[in-house]
Structure formats: structure tokens, C-alpha cells
Amino acid sequence: MKTMMPPPRRRRNNNMIIIHKTVLIIFICIAMQIQTIHGRIGNQISNTIASMTAVTAAATATATATTTTTATTKATMTPNTQQTTTKTMTSSSTQTNPQSCTNPTTTKELDFLDDLRTKYSHQPVFLQAVEEMALSITPLFHDPTQGEFYRRAFLYLTEPERMISFHVPWMDDEGVQNVNRGWRVEFSSALGPYKGGLRFHPSVNDGILKFLGFEQIFKNALTGLPMGGGKGGSDFDPKGKSEAEIRRFCESFMTQLNRYIGASTDVPAGDIGVGGREIGFMTGQYKRLSNLHGEGILTGKSPLFGGIELRPEATGYGTVYIAQHAIEDKLERSLEGSRCAVSGSGNVAQYASMMLMDLGAKVVSISDSDGCIVFEDGMTDDDLNQFIEAKQIKRARLSTLSNTSTGKYIPNASPWTLPDLQIDFAFPSATQNEIDEDGAKMLMKKGTMGVFEGANLPVTLEGQRVLREHSSVVYIPGKAANAGGVGVSGLEMSQNASRTYWKREKVDILLKEMMAEIYQQMKEGAGEDGTLEQGCNRAGFLKVAHALKELGWVY
């Protein structure tokens, strides 16, 4: 991407100079306040983690004194219903180790979620996200002084502050009017304006967006930037649509959405089905409707009109950066020469593949909803260029590369269903629930050493249990692994607010520092006997919970 030079400075009168100085002073004051609050919350989190370590140690001593027998418990989950595209959460028996805070919990210990399960039994993916989070931070709910508060805070965060739904009428190329549904879930504003992407896909519904928005709360918290959590989108399917049809749909979608968003209220971005092109169309419509031309109301924009360099690459690059930290720290090895399986074919998969190759890894797979390409000897630079061109320019399926790629195209397959594909590290970057129990078992049988989630919740609850049973496997959930995208979106918000332009090199340095800091938060959150998964969830939750307390929203 070419570096955009800032426009030449124009002469301003004295009044404009005074205004600009005043605005600058306001920004500095706000930044100092945010830094103070984050520092105070950081101290509270450190104290809480230290307290939880002591509680766990005491419980371990008691358990050791009374019994040496490992108890067996069952984790039973509802809902009773299931969407056809989503695997149901099922019960399983697991061994409980009293000396580890990675213990599974019983249904009784999470019975405070029963009302939620009953109300939202028709939203299984949302319940899955809530259950996964609750299981991971269960020791916090048993804290002798703060446990009840943490339960109240958790329940508070399971209900969105606001849900907006609307219709989106648009005209196709045949002159026929179509109507789709649109949503914006404004989940939590505790840390800042609602922040999260827009997804255009036929599978989108309010339950899917609630799951994504819930995850976004804690992901955004880990970045250290003042951003709340939200998500939105439509059941519109961009596949097979002309550019004119997509433009008309985006303009209609923004006509409905514009009244609910703003730089200090809600700042959407892209997601599946929404890339730079779609963000551009929606930004153009917002400018027409509002006559506001410097507002950072969307991120992921082109640098030509306020976007930040490296935003398309940020999620994929960030996933690899944090994987690199974990692999070097936990496994004492590097990515160089490792066989890395990537799923998906969007921005995350494209740029994760690019960075893996830059670091000397072998990318052995990519995929889309129709099939998978396997590169037994690793993807070449020419393969990568063809891949990116097919998806970004031609909007083509991977099957069209079957005769030009060095890899082998396998229809109706994913990297997680191929028993003969050897994988050192997995980077699931397609969609939710793509690795089920069987897929996770297959990875463990192959000796896979790490799973790094480029997508949101790509591993089912059953698959997660399989990964947890193998303590030597490095598992980093999407809240941390793919936080680089929203992190750079937060930097774009800062760039827009200050009316400045940041070079690509600066943004990359800030992204690397951010992913290193997130990894450190995970380690500190895990304590002495926790996992990186637990550390990720604890650190994100504690930051939001303490903010809720200081705001007087939960007490």
C-alpha cells in the first residue's frame, strides 16, 4: 500500500488557531484522565489476581489434606434447541484436578446462568460464548470477598445495553426491490464507545450478533484502548451480487444505521462480507446524510479519507505476532520451518499467511466454504499473490486456482477434516465452530502444538475441552489472538480525533507492542497454575468489571 502524504497546510486566521489550541488541550486532558483510570483499574486487577492465587493455594492445601482421590464431575449444558448450522453444546465427563484452577465446573456452580439459558435457548451460539467465558473465570465467582460482585457483573454483561433492528430495502440489477434485516447490538459502553464490526452473511441473526458483541467487550478491554463492545450486520449475502447491488445495499444500510452511530457513541468496522469497499460505500452515504466530513464514525476506511495504514493486515498480522510470543515463551522454539494450517480466505487468513511466510513458516492450507487447498511443501509467494488477487480483486472461489496453484484443491473439505495433513500449529480463521470435537482430537493425534484463533470462537465447547485435556498445547482464544484488528481500529479512531496521519511503520510498531502487552496480560491473569486461555478471559473481564464498579453501574 502506498504511503499517503498529508495535504499541504493552509493558512488559518487567529480564531482558528485559538480553536485548534483549545481542542488540543481538551484531547490532552482526556488522555490523562483515561491513563489515570486505566492505571487504577490495572492495580485493582493485579490485586485481584494475587488474591485469587492465594484462594486457589488455600483450596489446594485443604483438598490435599482431606483426600488424594481425583473427583469426577459432569458439566451439563443447555440450550435444548439447536440451529441447523451450529453444533449443540453437549455434556461430557472430565477428570477434576484439585491442584489446578483449570478445573471444569459443575452445573450447580453456574446455576446463576439458568435464567439466561431459559430466556435464550433459541440462541445457542450466544449461550456457548457465555458458558465458555463463565467456565474460564469460575474461580473469580468463588472469591471470598468479591465473588458475589463478580457474578452480578458477569450477569450484567450478558444483556446488551441496547439492541437495534431495522429493515434494509434495496434494488437489484433487475429493478426488483429486496428487503433484508439489519441489526446493531450495542453491548457495553463501560470502557468507551461501542466498537465492533459489521457482518454481511445469510447466517446473521440477533443471536449470532449477541455472541460476537459479547466476545467483543473483553477483546476490546485487552487492547488497553478506551473502547466498549458492540456488533452489527445483516443477513444480506454479498456472494454473487454485482458491485452496483452491493453499493445500493450499503447505502440503504447506512441510511438506517446512521442515526445510531457517532465518534463518541458507536464506531462500527468491517467483518465477514464487509471489507474496504463496503466501508467506503457506507462512509460515502454517511457523509451525504450528515454533512460531517471528518468524523471517525467507521474504521477500516481507505487512507484517502481518514483510514489508517495496515488496518486490512492488522488482524492476521496480530494473530501471528501473539502466536510468535507464545511459541517462543512456552515451547522455546520459533515459527521458522513449522507447518502452519490456516483456514478461511478473508483478510485474516490472507495476511496471517503472509506474515507466517515472512517469518519462515510453511503455510500448508487455506480454505473457503466450498473447499480447501493443501500445500504439502508450503505455499509459495506466487500462490499467495494468486490467492489474494482471487479474493480481493476477482471475488472468486478457491476452486478457480486448482489449475494454477502448486497446491491440491479438495472440495467440501477444511484443514481440520484431513487426517493426512500434518500440522504443527493451527490458525482457524474462517468462522465460528469450525473445529469440533473430532477436529480437535485429530489435531491432538497429529501432535499439533498450538491453536491460535484468528476467527471468533472457531472451536466448539467440545473441541475446547479436548484442547484443555492436553496441557502442553498452547491455546490462545480469539479475544486475544485476533485483537490486533480492533486494536488498530482504535488507533484509527485516535488518528481521526487528532486530525493526523500515521505512517505504516509506526502503526506496525504499535501493533507489535499491543500484542506483546496482551500476551503479558494473559500470563499475569493466568497466575501460577492457570492457562493462557484463562488468563485472557480473566484479564478482560476484570478490567470491565472494575470499570462497572467505579461507574456505579454494578455494586
N, C-alpha and C positions, 0 to 999 in steps of 0.2 A: 504494500500500500504506500502510495507516495505521501511524503510529509507535506502537510498543508501549511503554508506560511500565513501568519496573521495579516489582516488587511492593514494598509498604511494608516497611521494615526492621523486623525483630523484635528484641526484647531477647535478649541472649545472656549466659550466665554467664561467669565469668572463664576457665574452662577452654577454652571455645570461642574466646574472644578470643586466648588464647595459641596455640591450634592454628592459627587463621587467620593470625596474625602469622608463625608458623613457615612455613606454606605460602607466604606472600607472599615471605619471604626466599629460599626454595628457588627460586621462579619467577624472581626477580631474578638469582640465581646462574646458573641455566640460561641465561637470556637473555644474560648477559655472556659465558658460555662460547661460545654459538653465534655471537655477534657477533665474538669473537676468531678463531674458526675460519674464519668466512666472510671476515674481513679477510685472514687469512693465505692462504686459497685464492685470494682476489681478486688479491693481489700475485703469486702464482705464475702465475695466468692472464695477467696483464699482461706478466710477463717472458717467458712462452712465446710470446705473440702478437708481442712485439718480436723474439724470436729467429726466429720463422717469417718475419717480414717481411724480416729480414736474409738468411735462407736463400733466400727467393724472389728477392731482389735479386741475390744472387750467381749463382743459376741463370740469371737473365735475362741477366746480363753475359756468362756463358760461352756461352749459346745465341746471343747476338748476335754474339760474336766468331767463332764457328765456322760459322754459317750464317744466311742470311736467308730460307731456304725454310721455309714452314709445313708441318709434318708432319701426315699424315693417319693417324688411328688408328681402330680399331674397338672399341667397348665391347660385349662379348658377355655376355649374362646367361642363367642358367638360373633357375628350375627347368624340368624337362621336362614337368611336368604342370600342369594348369590347372583351377580350379573354374569352373563354368559362369557364375557371376555376376561373375567377375573377369577382366580383360584380362591376357593373358600378357605378361611382360616380353620385348621383342624387341630384336634388335641393330640398330644404326644406325651410319652413318659420320658423323664430325663433324670439322671443322677444328680443329687444336690451335694455339693462340697461345702461344708460349713466354714472352711477356711478361705473361701473366695467370695468376693462381692459380685461375681458373675452368676450367682445362683439364679436359677429360674424361680419364679414366684408362683404361689397358688392362686386359684381364682378368688379365694376368700380375701387374700391380701389386696386384691384390686377390685373388691366388690363395690368400692365407691364409684366405679365406672358403669355399674349395672344400668343406671337410669339412661346414661348416654347410649349404651348398647341397645336398649329397648327403643329409644327415640329414633336412632339412625341405623336400624337393622337393614334398611334398604341402601345404605352407603358403605359397603364392605371395605372398600379401599381406604376410605377415611378412618374407619374403625381400626383397620390394620395399622395405619400410621400412628394413631393414638396409642394402641396397645404396645407397639414396638417401643415407643418413647417411654411409656409408663414402666414397662418391664426393665428398661435400661436404667432408670433412675429410682427404682423401688427403695434402695437404702435411704434416700432422702425422705421418703414418706414415713420412715421409722425413726427419724432423728428425734431424740427425747425432748428437745425444746422447740424445734421448728417444723416437725413433721406434719402437724395439722395445718399449719400455714402453707406448706408446700403442696399439700393435697388441694386446698382451696385455690391456690394459684394455678395449679395444673388444670382443675376443672374450669376455672375462669377462662383459661386459654383455649379450651376445646370448643368454645362458642365464638363465632365471628362477631366482631363489633357491628358489622353491617354486611348484608348481602343484597346486591342489586341485580335484578334481572330485567331484560328488555328484549323486544323483537328487533330483528335486523332485516328489513326488506331490501332487496337488490334486484337488478335487472340482468339477465344473462344475455349472451350474444344473439339469441333468437328473439329477443324482445319480450321474453316471458318473465314475469315477476316471481321471485322466490322469497321465502321468509325463513330465516334461521333464528335460533335463540342465542342470546348473548348474556354473559354474567360478569360481575366483578365482585369478588369476595374480599372485603376489607377486614382482615382478621385481627390484627393487633397494631395499635399505634403507640405502644408503650415507649419504644425507643426512638420513634421518629415517624415520618410519613409512611403510609402503606407503600410497600415496594415488592414487586414481583411481576412475573411475565404474563403475557397473553398467549394462549394456546388455541390454534385453529385446527380442530380434528373432529371427525364424526363421533369419536368416543367421549367427547367432553360433555359433562353434565355437572350439576351442582355438587355432587359427592366427590367427583374427581378433583374439582377445583378446591373444595374444602381440604382434601388431603394435601394438595400442593401448597395451599396457603398456610396450613398448619406447619408443615415442614419448613416453609419459608421464614417463619418467625425466628426459629432457632438458628437457621443458616445465617440470616442477616445479623443476628446477635454476635456470631462468631467473628464477623469481619471487623468488629470494633467501630464501625461507622454508624451514625445515628439514623437507622432505618427500621421501620416496622415491617410487618409481614402482610402480604396480600397476593392474590392471584386472580386471573380472569381469562376470558376466552369465549369461544363459540363452537357449536357443533358443525360449523361450515367446514367442508372438505376442499382444500385448495388443489388436491390431486386432480389432474385432468382439466382444470379451469384455465382459460386464457388469461393473459396479463390484464386485459381490459376488464374481465369479470372480477378478478381479484382486486383491482383498483376500485371498482364500483362497490364491492362488498366492504373493503376497508374504509372507504369514505362514509358509507352508511353506518358502519360500526362506530366510528368516531363521532358521528352526528349524535348518536345515542349516549356514548360514554363521556363526551367532553364536559358535561355539566358536573361530573362527579370527581374529576381529577384536578391536580394542580401541584405546583412545585413543592408546596408545604403541606399538601393533603394526601395525594396518591400519585405515584410516579410509575406507570407500567413500563414493561420492556417486552422483549420477544421471548418465544419458547417454540415448541414444536409447531411448525406451519407458519410461524411468524419470524421472518428474517429482516435484513436491512431494507429490502424492497417494500415489505408491508409496513414497517415502521415509518419509512419515508412517505408512503401514501397517507397514513394516518396523521403524521405530523403536518403534512400539507393541508389536510382538511381542518385540523385544529387551528392552524394559522388563519385560514379563511373565516372560520366561525368566530374567532376570538379577537382578531386584530392584535394579538400578542405574539411578538416575533423573537423574543429572547428567553422565553420561559422554558425551563427544563422539565417539560411535562411528560416526556418519553425519553428513555435511554436506549442505546443501540442505534442511534441516528448516525447518518453519514457525517464525517468531519466537515463537510461542506456547509452544514447548518447546525453546528453545535455538538456533534458527536465526538467521542474520544477515540484516539488511536488504540488499536489492539483489542477493542471490545469483541469483535467476532471470534477472536482466538482465545479470549480470556478463560472461558470455562474449561476448554480442552487443555490449554497450557497449564492452568492452575491444578487440574486433576493430576497431571504428570509431575508437577513440582512437588505436591504434597506426597505423592507416591514415592518420589525420589528420597524425600526426608525420611519417610517411614522405613523404606527398604534399607537405606544406609544405617539407620539407627537401630532397628530391630533385628535385621538379618545380616548386617555387616557385609553387604555386597552392593553392587551397583546395577543399574538397568542395562548397562552395556552387554550386548550379546544375549540378553534374556528374550524369551519368546513371549510376546505380549498379544493377547487376543482382545480385539476391540469390536464391540457390536454397535450397530447404528450407522447412519451415513449423513447425519446433520453436522452442524458446526462443531459440536463437541467431539464427535468421532473423527472428523476431518483433522482438527487441529491437535487433538490428543495423538493421533497417528503421526502427524508432522513432528511434534516435539519428541515423541518416543524415538523416531528415526534420527532426529538431531542428536539425541543422547546415546545413539549406538545400539538401541534395542531393535529386535526384529518384530515387525507387526505382521502377525500371521493370519489376521482375518478382519473383514468389515462386513456389514450386512445391511439389508433393508427389509421391509415387510414381506418381500417376495422370495428372498433367499440370501445366500451368503457366498462371499468369495474367500477362498482359503489360499494363502501364500505360504507354501510349505517352507520355502527358503527365505521368506521375508519379503514384504512389499518393497518395490524399487521406487526411486524418485519419479520415474515415468508413470508407474502405476498410480502414485499419489496424485500427480498432476491430472491424469485422466479421471480419477475419482472425483476430484474437486470440480473439474470442468463439467462432468456429467451432472453433478448435484447443484452447483451454483449457477451454471450458465444454461445448460441444456435441459435441466429439470428432468433428467432421465433416470430410469431404473438401473440397478447394477447389472441386470441381465444383459444390457446393451454393451457391457465391457467384456463379455465372455470370450470374444474372438480377438481382442486386442490386449488384454491384461495377461501378465505372466502367471496369474493365479487361476484356480479352478472354481468356476461358478457352480454352486449346489443349490438347486431350487428348494423352496419350502424347508429351509434349514437355518439354524443360527449357530454361532460358535459353541453354544452351551448344549447342543444336541449331537455333537460329532464326537464319537468315542475315540477316534484315532488321531484327533488333533491335540498334539502336546502343547500345554500351556503352562508357562511359569507364573505369569501374572495376568489377571483378568480385569478388563476395563469395560464393564457393561455400561453402554452409553446410548441405548435406544429408548426404552420406555419402562414404565413400572411393571414389576412382577415378571421380568423376562427370564430370571433364573429361579426355577422352582426347586423343590427338594431333590428331585432326581438330577437336575443340572448341577446343583451344589455337590451332591455325592460324587458325580462324575468328575468334577474338578478336584475333589479331595483324593480320589483314586488315582488321578494323573499326577499328583504331587504338586498341585498349584500352591504357590507360597503366599499369594496376596490377592485380595479383591478390592478394587477401588472404584466406587460408584460415580461414574460420570453422569448417569441419569438419576432421577429422583425415585427412590425406593424400588430399584430394579430387582431386588431379591425378596422373595416371598418370606413370610414368617417361618415357614417350614425350612426354607433354604437358609435363613439366618441361623436357625438352631443347629443345622449341620455345621455351619462355619464356626459357631461358638464352641462346638464339641472338639474342635481342632485348635487348641490354644496357640499352636505355633504359627497359625495362619494370620497374616496381617489383614485386618478388615477395617476399612475406613468408609463409613456411610456417606451418602450424598450431601448431608447437611454440611460436612466439612470438605469432602473431596471435590464437589463441584461449586463451592462457594466463590471461586475466583470470578465467575461471570457476574454475579450480583455485586461482588466487591468492586470490580471495575465500573459497573453501572453507578455505584455510589460515588466513585471518583468522577464520573461524568457529571453527576449532579453538582459536585463541588466545582468542577470546571465551569459549568453553566452559571452557577451562582456568582462566581468571581469574574465572569466575562473574560476568561483567559483561555490559552491553548497550551496543552501539554504534549511534548514530543513523545514519540513511540518508545524511545529508550527509557524515558522517565517512568512511563506507565508500566513497562515491564519490570523495572526495579521495584516499584511499589507493589506490583502483583506478587513478585517473589517474596518480598518482605511480609506481605499479608498472609501468604500460605505458610510461611515459616512460623509466624505468630499463631496461626490457627493450630498448627501441629503442636506447638508448645502448650497451648491451652488444653488440647486433648490429653497430653501427657500429665499435666498438672491435675486436670479433672479426674483422671483415672486413679490417681493416688498410687499406692504401692502394690495393690492387688487387683486393680481394675483393668479393663481392656481399653483400647483406643476408642472403640465404639461407645462404651460407657462414658469415657472422658469427654467425648464430643457432645453427647446429649446432656451430661451434667453441666458442662461449662455454658452451653447455650441457654439451658433452662434457668440456671441460677442468675444469669445476668438479667433475664427478663423478669424473673420472679422478684428480685430485689428492686428493680425499677417500679414494678407494680406497687410494692410496699411504700416506696418513697413518694409515689404519686398519690397515695391514699386510695388506690382503686381496689386493692385487696388488703385485708388487715386481720 
